[in-house]
């Protein structure tokens, strides 16, 4: 290989690496937004092809696409109530510590 070919190969590899990093960043951001949907209001969470529209062009069959597990309404309400209860306990603990520090 000549020097120019080596430099060309290195540039191509760096370009491919940067593209992979961009793709990973987009996927990470999309995953974070989907997790926010799932936590705050699971009923508004978009389906697989709305969240990842590029899957339509990859020849995947929508009927064979894995569906997210159907969580009953009462199950997520129980989870949400438990989360709220834990959040209130943390808030009460922080307030108690704040009062103890002010009392000194």
N, C-alpha and C positions, 0 to 999 in steps of 0.2 A: 504494500500500500504506500502511496505517496503521502507526503505531508498534507497536501490539500484534501485528499480523501479522508485522512484521519481527522482533520479539523472539521470536515463536513459531517462525519459520523458523530463526533462529539456534539456538534450543534444540534443534529437531529435527535440525539439521545436526550439532551437538555430540554429541547422543545417537547418531546414526548413526556418527559418527567413533569414539566410544568403543566401540561394538559391533564395528566393524571391527578396532580394536586388540585387543579381547578375543579375537576369532576368530583373529587372527594369533598372539597369545600361545599359545593352545591348540594351534594347528598347529605352532608352533615347538617347543613342549614335546613334542608327540607325535613330531615328526621326530627330536628328540634321543633320545628313548627307543628309537625304532626303530633309530637308528644304533648305540646301545649294544647292542641285541639282535644286530644284524648283525655287529658287531665281536667280541663275546664268545662268542656261540653262535648262529650263523646257523640252525641246525636248529630253534631255538625261536622264531624270528621269526614273529609273527602274520601271517596273510594280510591282504590289502587291506581286506576287509570287517570283519575283527575289529579292525583298527587304526582304521578310519574307518567306524563303524557308520552314520553319517548318509548314506552313499552308497547304502544299500539303498533309502531312501525317495525318492531323486532319480530313480528310473526307469531306472537304469543296469542293463544286462543283465550278470549275473555271468559268463555264458559269454564275453562280449566284453571283459571286464575284462583289462587288461594284466597278465600274470603277470611276476613278477620273474624275471630270468634265472636259470636253474638252474645253480648252480655245483657242480662235482663235488666230492666229498668230499676228494679229494687236492688239488684246487686251493686250497680254503680252508685245508687243513692246511699247504700250502706257504706261503701268505700268513701264517698264524699263526706258523710257524717263523721266517720272515724278520723278522716284527715282534718276536718274542722275542729273536732274535739282535741286532737293533738296540737293543733295550732293555738287553740285557746290555752292549753296547759303551758305551752312554751311562752306565750304572751304573759300569762300570770306569773311565771317564774321570773321573767325579765323585769316585770314591774316590781316584784318583791325584792329582787336584787338592787334595783334602782332606789327603792325606798330605804333599804339597809345602808346603802352608800350615802344617802342624803342625811340619814340619822346620825352619822358619825361626826 
